[in-house]
Amino acid sequence: MSQKMSRKEFFKKGIQYLVGVTAGAMGLQALTGNTVQGKTSYTWPCQYSQLDPEAVRILGHDAFYSGKGCSYGAFHAIIQALRTAVGTPYTEIPTELMIYGHGGGVGWGTLCGAINGAAGAMCLVLDKATADTLIHELIGWYTQTAFPTDISNDYGVNSKYTVNKYTQTLAQNESNSPLCHVSVTKWCKAANFKVNDPERKERCGRLTGDVAAKAVEILNDHFNGKFQAGYVPPESIAACMLCHGKTIKDNVASQMECKACHGDPHAPSLIDQMNGELDQYELSKNFPNPFNPSTSIEFSMPQAERITLSIYDLNGRLVSTLINNQTFLPGKHRIQWDGRDQTGNTVPSGMYFYRFMAGKFRKSESMMMVK
């Protein structure tokens, strides 16, 4: 049964409603504007103060060993330095929010966690357009830098870190890629260590400090009005985009160096153009066979095709993919297998098979690794 509301009750309920609507609107404005409402009000971009790159380098390395990984390590190093130099809002930001970035994103091997963490810190103090420019510089620098740097190797050898797990000089190499998978794998091959070895962990610890320090150097230069881009993209990127760019075919949208993952099908070391025109596909026996530690595989085709060339063991398990759906030009091609599996480990002695696929053409051959 409906119940009549007195005039006094009507106005009382109406005032309560208006107060609720006003509070809700204020809360929504706080969420959607640039000002963050909480214990302390602050605006974005947040205040920045000049930081010491070397202090941040040490912080990044040591934070890596907290058990929270590279992304946390780089982010925490910069935020911790800003907590000391600026105070709020950095004292209220939990740096654990970047833990997910370890191993290229919970071990998925995508964007290097150190880049991820450092870029996150940079975004707190920069507007989007500026952040895009400066983070582009950071990523480009990463792809062309031999890690660990000389500075971080020196810190390790001379125990200048707070956490000193390894005090030897580590091998250096350039990844030519911002991907964790590529960066770690290429270093492991160059340094002859496994991915779970303490030397690889120390390499990533030193790298974390290196990336955090570089991010601070870039920020310092920007806020001093001295920033100048130093990264120059390899010419091969522009060449690849002529065929695979977003306006031609394949619709590739990337600024990465293609050869780091896909190799270079046009490189003279991989291609030996035969005289005359080829009229059939062919897969040759590898040479030498038996082999140790490496062998060459040759194949020919009469027209441009997407190629896949994979190695399998006697049980049919995939050992390594040498060419993964890459486009090769007509002619005779040669590629070398170094006798390693997908993880970079040398395979044991025994029989292996390699399978070649080009368009509808399929062929397999056997080979023998001996030690």
C-alpha positions in Angstrom: 0.0 0.0 0.0 1.4 3.4 -0.9 2.1 5.9 1.9 1.9 9.6 1.6 5.0 11.7 2.3 4.7 14.8 4.4 6.1 18.1 3.1 8.8 18.1 5.7 9.9 14.5 4.8 9.9 15.4 1.1 12.4 18.3 1.6 14.5 16.2 3.9 14.8 13.3 1.3 15.4 15.8 -1.5 18.3 17.4 0.3 19.9 14.0 1.0 19.6 13.2 -2.7 21.2 16.4 -3.8 24.1 15.9 -1.4 24.6 12.4 -2.7 24.6 13.6 -6.4 27.0 16.4 -5.7 29.4 14.1 -3.9 29.2 11.6 -6.7 29.9 14.3 -9.3 32.9 15.5 -7.3 34.3 12.0 -7.1 33.8 11.5 -10.8 35.6 14.8 -11.6 38.5 13.7 -9.4 38.8 10.4 -11.4 38.5 11.9 -14.8 40.6 15.1 -14.4 44.4 15.5 -14.3 44.2 16.0 -10.5 44.3 12.9 -8.4 42.4 13.1 -5.2 43.6 11.1 -2.2 45.7 11.6 0.8 47.6 14.2 -1.1 46.5 16.1 -4.2 48.9 16.3 -7.1 48.8 16.8 -10.9 50.2 14.9 -13.8 52.9 15.1 -15.1 54.4 15.0 -11.7 57.3 17.1 -10.5 60.8 16.0 -11.5 64.1 16.7 -9.9 67.6 16.1 -11.3 68.8 12.7 -10.2 72.2 11.0 -10.0 72.4 8.3 -12.8 75.1 6.3 -11.0 73.1 6.2 -7.7 70.1 5.0 -9.8 72.3 2.4 -11.6 73.2 0.8 -8.2 69.6 1.0 -7.0 68.4 -0.7 -10.1 70.9 -3.6 -9.9 70.2 -4.1 -6.2 66.4 -4.0 -6.6 66.6 -6.7 -9.3 67.8 -9.1 -6.6 64.8 -8.3 -4.3 63.1 -11.2 -5.9 60.7 -8.9 -7.8 62.6 -8.8 -11.1 63.9 -6.4 -13.7 60.8 -4.3 -14.4 60.3 -3.6 -10.7 64.0 -3.0 -10.3 64.2 -0.2 -12.9 60.9 1.4 -11.8 61.8 1.2 -8.1 65.3 2.7 -8.7 63.9 5.8 -10.3 60.9 6.2 -8.0 63.0 5.7 -4.9 65.4 8.4 -6.0 62.5 10.7 -6.6 61.1 9.9 -3.2 64.3 11.2 -1.7 64.6 14.2 -4.0 60.9 15.3 -4.3 58.8 13.4 -1.7 55.1 13.1 -2.5 53.5 11.8 -4.7 56.4 9.3 -5.1 56.2 8.3 -1.4 52.7 7.1 -2.1 53.3 5.0 -5.2 53.8 1.3 -4.6 56.6 0.3 -6.9 55.5 -3.3 -6.7 52.9 -2.5 -9.4 55.6 -3.2 -12.0 56.5 -6.7 -10.7 54.5 -8.2 -13.6 57.1 -7.1 -16.1 59.8 -9.5 -15.2 61.0 -11.8 -17.9 59.3 -9.7 -20.6 55.9 -9.9 -18.9 55.6 -12.8 -16.3 58.1 -14.8 -18.3 56.6 -14.3 -21.8 59.7 -12.8 -23.3 58.1 -9.7 -24.8 59.3 -6.2 -24.0 62.4 -6.2 -21.7 61.2 -5.7 -18.2 63.9 -3.1 -17.5 62.6 -0.9 -20.4 59.1 -1.5 -19.2 59.8 -0.3 -15.7 62.0 2.7 -16.7 59.4 3.8 -19.2 56.7 3.6 -16.6 58.6 5.9 -14.4 59.3 8.3 -17.3 55.6 8.5 -18.0 54.9 9.9 -14.6 56.9 13.0 -15.2 56.3 13.6 -19.0 53.2 14.4 -21.1 52.4 11.7 -23.7 54.0 13.4 -26.7 57.3 14.0 -24.9 57.2 10.5 -23.3 56.8 9.0 -26.8 59.9 10.8 -28.0 62.1 10.1 -25.0 61.1 6.4 -24.5 61.7 5.9 -28.2 65.2 7.1 -27.6 65.6 4.7 -24.6 64.4 1.7 -26.6 66.6 2.5 -29.6 69.6 3.0 -27.3 68.9 -0.4 -25.7 68.9 -2.2 -29.1 72.3 -0.9 -30.0 74.1 -1.1 -26.6 76.4 -4.0 -25.6 75.1 -5.2 -22.2 76.3 -5.2 -19.5 77.9 -1.8 -20.0 81.5 -1.2 -19.1 80.4 0.9 -16.1 78.2 -1.9 -14.6 80.9 -4.5 -15.2 83.3 -2.3 -13.4 80.8 -1.9 -10.5 80.4 -5.7 -10.3 84.2 -6.4 -10.4 84.9 -3.8 -7.7 81.9 -4.7 -5.5 80.3 -1.2 -5.8 76.8 -2.6 -5.6 75.1 -3.2 -2.2 74.2 -6.7 -3.5 77.3 -8.4 -4.8 76.4 -11.9 -6.1 79.0 -12.1 -8.9 82.3 -10.1 -9.1 83.6 -11.1 -12.5 83.5 -9.2 -15.8 80.6 -10.5 -17.9 80.6 -10.9 -21.7 78.9 -8.1 -23.6 76.6 -8.2 -26.7 74.1 -6.2 -28.6 70.6 -7.6 -28.9 69.4 -5.4 -31.8 66.0 -5.9 -30.3 64.0 -4.7 -27.3 62.5 -8.1 -26.7 63.5 -10.1 -23.6 63.5 -13.4 -25.5 66.0 -12.1 -28.1 68.1 -10.1 -25.7 68.6 -13.0 -23.2 69.0 -15.7 -25.8 71.6 -13.9 -27.8 73.6 -13.1 -24.7 73.4 -16.7 -23.5 74.8 -17.9 -26.8 77.5 -15.2 -26.9 78.5 -15.8 -23.3 78.0 -19.6 -23.3 75.7 -19.7 -20.3 72.3 -21.2 -19.7 69.3 -19.0 -19.0 69.1 -20.2 -15.4 72.8 -19.8 -14.6 73.7 -17.2 -11.9 75.8 -15.4 -14.5 72.8 -14.7 -16.7 70.9 -13.4 -13.7 73.8 -11.1 -12.8 73.8 -9.9 -16.5 70.1 -8.9 -16.2 70.8 -7.3 -12.8 73.5 -5.1 -14.3 71.4 -4.4 -17.4 68.5 -3.3 -15.1 70.8 -0.7 -13.5 72.1 0.3 -16.9 68.6 1.0 -18.3 67.4 2.9 -15.2 70.5 5.1 -15.3 70.1 5.8 -19.0 66.4 6.8 -18.4 67.6 9.2 -15.8 70.2 10.6 -18.1 67.6 11.2 -20.8 65.2 12.9 -18.2 68.0 15.1 -16.9 68.9 16.3 -20.3 65.3 16.9 -21.2 64.6 19.0 -18.2 67.9 20.8 -18.7 66.9 21.6 -22.3 69.9 19.6 -23.5 68.3 16.5 -24.9 69.4 15.4 -28.3 68.3 12.2 -29.9 71.2 9.8 -30.6 69.4 6.7 -31.8 69.6 6.3 -35.6 67.4 3.4 -36.9 69.2 0.9 -39.1 68.6 1.3 -42.8 67.4 -2.3 -42.9 64.2 -1.3 -41.1 63.2 1.2 -43.9 64.2 -1.4 -46.5 62.0 -4.1 -44.9 59.1 -1.7 -44.6 59.1 -1.1 -48.4 57.7 -4.5 -48.8 56.0 -5.2 -45.4 54.9 -1.7 -44.3 51.3 -0.9 -43.4 50.6 0.6 -46.8 52.1 -2.2 -49.0 51.4 -5.7 -47.8 51.4 -7.8 -44.7 50.4 -4.7 -42.7 53.4 -4.7 -40.4 53.5 -1.9 -37.8 56.8 -1.9 -36.1 60.0 0.1 -35.5 62.1 -3.0 -34.6 65.1 -4.3 -36.4 63.6 -7.2 -38.4 66.8 -9.3 -38.8 67.0 -9.9 -35.0 64.1 -12.3 -35.3 63.7 -13.1 -39.0 67.2 -13.1 -40.3 68.1 -11.4 -43.6 67.0 -13.4 -46.6 68.9 -11.0 -48.8 72.3 -11.3 -47.1 75.1 -12.6 -49.4 76.2 -15.0 -46.7 72.8 -16.8 -46.9 72.1 -16.6 -50.6 74.0 -18.0 -53.6 72.1 -17.1 -56.7 72.4 -19.9 -59.3 73.1 -19.2 -63.0 70.0 -19.5 -65.1 66.4 -19.9 -64.1 65.3 -22.7 -61.7 62.3 -24.8 -62.6 61.8 -26.8 -59.5 62.1 -26.9 -55.7 65.0 -28.8 -54.1 66.3 -29.6 -50.7 70.0 -30.8 -50.7 71.7 -33.0 -48.1 73.4 -31.0 -45.4 77.2 -30.7 -45.5 79.2 -31.9 -43.6 77.3 -34.9 -42.5 78.0 -36.3 -39.9 78.8 -32.9 -38.4 80.2 -31.2 -35.3 79.5 -28.6 -34.2 77.7 -27.1 -37.3 76.4 -28.0 -40.7 75.0 -26.1 -43.8 71.7 -26.8 -45.4 71.0 -25.7 -49.0 67.6 -25.3 -50.8 66.4 -23.9 -54.1 63.2 -22.6 -55.5 61.9 -21.2 -58.8 59.9 -18.3 -57.3 59.6 -16.2 -54.2 58.0 -18.2 -51.4 57.5 -18.2 -47.7 59.9 -20.8 -46.2 59.9 -22.8 -43.0 62.9 -25.0 -42.1 62.8 -26.9 -38.9 64.9 -29.5 -37.1 63.3 -32.6 -35.3 64.7 -35.4 -33.2 64.1 -39.1 -33.8 60.9 -38.9 -31.7 59.5 -36.2 -33.9 59.9 -33.5 -31.3 60.8 -30.0 -32.5 64.4 -29.1 -31.8 64.8 -25.8 -33.5 63.2 -23.6 -36.2 65.9 -22.1 -38.4 63.5 -20.3 -40.7 60.0 -19.4 -39.6 57.6 -18.5 -42.4 60.0 -16.0 -44.0 59.8 -14.8 -47.6 62.8 -15.8 -49.7 63.6 -14.7 -53.3 64.0 -17.3 -56.1 67.4 -19.0 -56.3 69.7 -21.1 -54.2 70.0 -20.4 -50.5 72.2 -21.7 -47.8 71.7 -21.6 -44.0 73.9 -22.9 -41.2 72.7 -24.8 -38.1 75.0 -24.5 -35.1 73.7 -27.7 -33.5 71.8 -25.9 -30.8 68.1 -26.2 -29.7 65.6 -23.5 -29.2 66.9 -22.7 -25.8 70.5 -22.4 -27.0 71.8 -25.7 -25.6 74.0 -27.9 -27.8 72.1 -31.0 -28.8 73.4 -34.5 -28.0 74.9 -36.9 -30.5 72.4 -38.7 -32.6 70.2 -38.7 -35.7 68.1 -35.6 -36.6 65.7 -34.7 -39.4 65.3 -31.3 -41.1 62.0 -30.5 -42.8 61.7 -27.9 -45.6 58.4 -26.3 -46.6 58.0 -23.8 -49.5 54.5 -23.2 -50.7 53.0 -26.6 -51.3 56.5 -28.3 -51.6 57.5 -30.5 -48.7 60.7 -32.5 -48.2 62.7 -34.0 -45.3 66.3 -35.2 -44.9 68.3 -36.8 -42.1 71.6 -35.9 -40.6 73.9 -37.1 -37.8 75.5 -35.1 -35.0 78.7 -36.7 -33.6 80.8 -35.7 -30.6 
